[in-house]
Amino acid sequence: MAENTEEQSEDQSDNERTTRYAYMRSDGTLDIVLGSLVAGIGGYAYQFIGGRALGENGFAPIGILLTAHFLAFIIVLLPIEQFVIRRLTLGFRGWVVPGRAIALAASSAAAAAFVVGVAGDDYFTSRREFVMFVLLTVLFHFFFAVGRGYLAGSRRFRAYGYSSAAASILRVSLAVGVAILAPSVTGFAWAHILGPLVIFLWRPWKPSEQESRIADPEAAHESERGLLSGLVLSAAASQALLLAGPLVASRLGATAAEFSITYATLLIARAPLTLGYNLIARILPPFTEMAVQGRRKELRAWARGIGVASGVLSVFGGFAGALLGPFLVSVAFGEGFAPTPFVAAVAGAGVVLAGGGLFIGQILVARGQSMRLLIAWILAVIAAVVLVAIPIDDPIVHVVIAFLGGEIVALIALTFAAAMEDVDEGARPHGYSVVKRTVDIGGAL
């Protein structure tokens, strides 16, 4: 009798485990993770192929093009994608992109074209060609971001993962062809530009059969007042913390070699964030539903759980950075670019904290509290600036310490902002919920 009970218990456990993993596959979570990994690896592969084929001088214009694309995408287009996801989750239908979002994307394209047109005139055959490439890059990635927003907002997570991977695969495939047949700056530029067009294969704008999840559209409009501008400003502040390192090192007196080490170290360290940016599409819809349904205690438990888990995991990130960072940078760029284990450890810990802050920020996005999000990132930037003012002889160490300090302040501020009670709320959530979320999130990460 006891044996039968044990067998039934084991069978039930196996069934629960199978059901859980089957759910991950059925709802598209696993597809987003795998698609994001492919997209991230493909993004680095494209740069490595271009660098090898064109050389350090020939790759310069592609580097400028990629920088313009990255800034426009993370600061402007990704917030637009988040805005679309949130609107569709709240029950909006049809074309949900507001005119101000289109104007914002157009302005960023014009600004990027102006900047790179001035900076890249010596690299391309004509200024007009360079400006055209930048405008097309922002335009095509605008449709890519909006299309992915529709896919995630309609809970087509599998399609989201596939389209993210397909864009990167197409870009790398074209880059390989260009490298083999006729390496040229123009060829690699077109390879980068055409990648996002694969989004149209998934028909992201087809009518959704999903019913509205909110009964009061006016409340949805009210909660998004100033949301898009707040998202853009917050993204700008957070990216200043992530991307300004090499420039700050230069201002601190870094040599050319120290500048290159700083750039390569932070570039490799940021690789996991590529996965994090795509996972926004998976966590924002359920967070938005929780906010609409008034499950604020649960959201606060998530915020505290992510905050605690990120703090603990940052220690492991530091150890991993110290052990693997110098080796990975050497493989990617050469031995001369390898940082010291201490620098790699600090950078690794900072990136883990940045990932945690990215996910906690989605709780504030879901609740429409972009001002809290912005204030948290401004405090982080101020903390980093204060640390830069402290005299440290080694500019590389100086930069990564300022980066880590800023990310620590960001995580604390974001956790506090997301865990704050609103005026119409009652008591704080029970401590058990916080502990449970911390364990769940730590295991998932």
Secondary structure, DSSP 8 states (H G I E B T S, - for coil): -HHHHHHHHHHHHHHHHHHHHHHHHHTTHHHHHHHHHHHHHHHHHHHHHHHHHHHHHHTHHHHHHHHHHHHHIIIIIHHHHHHHHHHHHTT--S----HHHHHHHHHHHHHHHHHHHHHSTTTSS-HHHHHHHHHHHHHHHHHHHHHHHHHHHTT-HHHHHHHHHHHHHHHHHHHHHHHHH---HHHHHHHHHHGGGGGGGG-TTS------S-S-HHHHHHHTTTHHHHHHHHHHHHHHHHH-HHHHHHHTT--HHHHHHHHHHHHHHTHHHHHHHHHHHHHHHHHHHHHHTT-HHHHHHHHHHHHHHHHHHHHHHHHHHHHHHHHHHHHHH-GGG---HHHHHHHHHHHHHHHHHHHHHHHHHHTT-HHHHHHHHHHHHHHHHHHHHS--S-HHHHHHHHHHHHHHHHHHHHHHHHH---TT--S---HHHHHHHHHHHHHH-
